[in-house]
Amino acid sequence: MPVSRIKVVFLTPTELKFDGTILREPEFGALVKRARDRVAGLIRLYQPCEYADCVDYRGIGERANRVRMTASHFEMHQIERRSARTGQRHGLGGFTGEAEFEGDLAEFLPWLEALWWTGVGRLTVWGNGMAQVKAA
């Protein structure tokens, strides 16, 4: 079923890196590529399944780069945790907020809907990168 507009809401601080740069807001291509890689990695880790080997990784990335952001509102958060064992401080920050995207989106929905369970970006094991897809 065709989908041409969505809103992605980032519920917990999210830190995405793309081409060696930390993004202050998600570019759609970067978001989909990180979501795709996270889900495919989990499939490879937990399923004796060839599905992850059948994914057109390059094609998904190229098509995702054609989707454009039409509206956004983000806030940056600087959060740290201190390890009780080592005393080291670890940054847990990132952006929260929402973005609306427009384009041919149907093929990307399963990857983005998985973010509710898997998270995306750095430090998902600490609860970062949780996102929800909504109709725009």
C-alpha positions in Angstrom: 0.0 0.0 0.0 1.5 3.4 -1.0 2.6 5.7 1.8 3.8 9.2 1.0 3.9 11.0 4.4 5.0 9.9 7.9 6.1 11.4 11.2 8.9 9.9 13.2 8.9 10.8 16.8 12.2 10.3 18.7 11.1 9.5 22.3 14.5 9.1 23.9 17.8 10.8 23.2 19.2 9.6 19.9 22.7 10.0 18.6 23.1 9.1 14.9 26.4 9.2 13.1 26.6 9.4 9.4 29.9 9.7 7.4 31.8 10.2 10.6 29.6 13.1 11.7 27.2 13.2 14.6 23.8 14.5 13.3 21.9 17.1 15.1 18.7 15.9 13.4 18.0 12.8 11.4 18.5 12.8 7.6 16.1 10.2 6.3 18.8 8.3 4.4 21.0 8.1 7.5 18.0 7.1 9.7 16.9 4.3 7.4 20.5 3.0 6.9 21.1 2.8 10.6 17.6 1.2 11.2 18.3 -1.3 8.4 21.7 -2.2 9.7 20.4 -2.6 13.3 17.6 -4.9 12.3 19.7 -6.9 9.9 22.3 -7.3 12.5 19.8 -8.6 15.0 18.4 -11.0 12.4 21.8 -12.4 11.8 22.5 -12.8 15.5 19.3 -14.5 16.5 17.8 -16.2 13.4 19.2 -19.0 11.3 17.7 -17.1 8.4 19.0 -16.1 5.0 16.6 -13.1 4.8 19.3 -10.6 5.8 21.5 -11.8 3.0 18.7 -11.1 0.5 18.3 -7.4 1.4 19.3 -4.9 -1.3 21.3 -2.7 1.2 22.7 -0.3 -1.4 19.3 0.1 -3.2 17.5 0.8 0.1 20.1 3.5 1.0 19.9 5.1 -2.5 16.1 5.2 -2.4 16.0 6.5 1.1 18.2 9.4 0.1 15.4 10.6 -2.2 13.0 11.1 0.7 12.9 14.7 2.1 12.1 16.1 5.5 9.2 18.6 5.3 9.0 19.7 9.0 10.9 19.1 12.2 11.4 20.1 15.8 14.3 18.8 17.8 15.9 19.5 21.2 19.4 18.4 22.1 20.0 16.8 25.5 23.4 16.5 27.3 23.1 13.6 29.7 25.8 11.7 31.4 26.1 8.6 33.5 29.0 7.8 35.9 30.2 4.2 36.2 30.2 3.2 39.8 32.9 0.6 39.1 35.4 2.7 37.1 34.3 6.3 37.9 34.3 7.1 34.1 31.6 9.4 32.7 29.7 8.3 29.6 27.6 10.7 27.5 24.1 9.5 26.9 22.7 12.5 25.2 21.3 13.2 21.7 18.2 14.7 20.1 14.5 14.1 20.8 11.7 15.5 18.8 9.9 14.7 15.6 10.3 15.0 11.9 7.9 14.7 9.0 9.1 13.0 5.8 7.6 12.9 2.4 8.3 10.6 -0.6 7.8 7.0 -1.6 7.9 5.6 1.9 6.2 2.2 1.9 9.3 0.0 1.7 10.9 1.8 4.6 8.0 1.4 7.1 9.0 -2.1 8.4 12.5 -0.9 9.1 11.3 2.3 10.9 8.5 0.5 12.8 11.2 -1.8 14.3 12.8 1.2 16.0 10.1 1.0 18.7 11.6 -2.3 19.8 15.3 -2.1 18.7 16.1 1.6 19.0 18.6 3.2 16.6 21.9 4.9 16.9 24.4 4.8 19.8 23.7 3.4 23.2 20.4 1.7 22.5 21.2 -0.7 25.3 20.7 2.2 27.7 17.3 3.0 26.2 18.5 5.6 23.7 17.2 5.8 20.1 13.6 4.7 20.8 11.4 6.1 18.0 7.8 5.7 16.8 6.4 6.1 13.3 3.0 7.8 12.9 0.9 8.8 10.0 1.6 12.5 9.1 
